[in-house]
Amino acid sequence: MVKKRQDAIPEVGFAPPAGSPAGVEVMTLGELHARGHVTLGEAHRPAFHHLLTPSRGTLWHTVDFTGYAVTPGTWLWVRPGQVQQWGDLRGADGTLILFEADFLDSATAAQARLNDPHAPVLYDAGEDGGLAGTFAQSWPVGVREAILRHLLCALVLRLSHGTVHPERTDVFTRFQQAVERDFARTRRLDDYARRLGYSTRTVSRATQAAAGLNAKDFIDRRVVLEAKRLLAHSDHTAAQVAARLGFTSATNFSKYFHQRTGTTPLGFRAIMRPTLHKGAAWNPPPSPSSVRGRPA
């Protein structure tokens, strides 16, 4: 099901076909293309996780303004809230797993950093590359949901723990969650620190250690990302984007955006619209260095 707000980025909710296990759906990329879903060539924001891997060739995919070349042996992981756009799926082979965040148990979700908006998007399958074929097997109805849950737990843990993550403390985890919830309400570090019961110095140290930047820049990065999403993928005016992000005026928003990106909101939109416009599938740019390929 697709839920569209007027002039906003299309939001796609989880709606598996009848008879599917609750919270998860597995299909081939060919089956996805055959469905002819209206959002496939458009930028859209899913409310659930996507894990996909091709079995041959290269699949081109964009996630929040970065193009990825997904090849056999790699997995692309799109998380809820990220803006994605599919490339050409004609003739594509591979596996796609769609699942809601609460399909996995809380311990696995925490270990795999399931809802980390800054986690990597592209992963090397490593020794577990054969798991894709296991998901596609026909399991008895009575045990299919349990088997898929166990397989998915194994996959997300393998992918996430094959990546080196900085140490994350409870302070940073709580701060990150608060920013994700309230970035459109406040951009003041003092507000977050006070609500969480920490000093600004404590929050800044934890953020520097976990994310490699100070806490104020972490807040600003999240605000700028949402601004870019709305400017590139919706028809909101700069004033409407400013209001959605909690700015008192379009002028203040324009100054804030320019200071952090080097361009104005409308300048950014003009740059992005020729390559990321509604209804057009993304194609790889001429230079291979401008996309992300197999992770190191």
Buried (B, 14 or more C-beta within 10 A) or exposed (E): EBEEEEEBBBBBEBEBEEEBBEBBBBBBBBEBBEEEBEBBBBBBBBBBBBBBBBBEEBBBBBBBBEBBBBBBBBBBBBBBBBBBBBBBBEEBBBBBBBBBBEBBEEEBBEBBBBBBBEBBBBBBBEEBBEBBEBBEEEBEEEEBBEBBBEBBBBBBBBBBEBEEEEEBBEBBBBBBEBBEEBBBEBBEBEBBBEEBEBEBEBBBBBBBBBBEEBBBBBBBBBBBBBBBBBBBBBEBBBBBBBBBBBBEEBEEBBEBBBEBBEEBBEBBBEEBEEBBEBEEBBEBEEEEEEBBBEBE
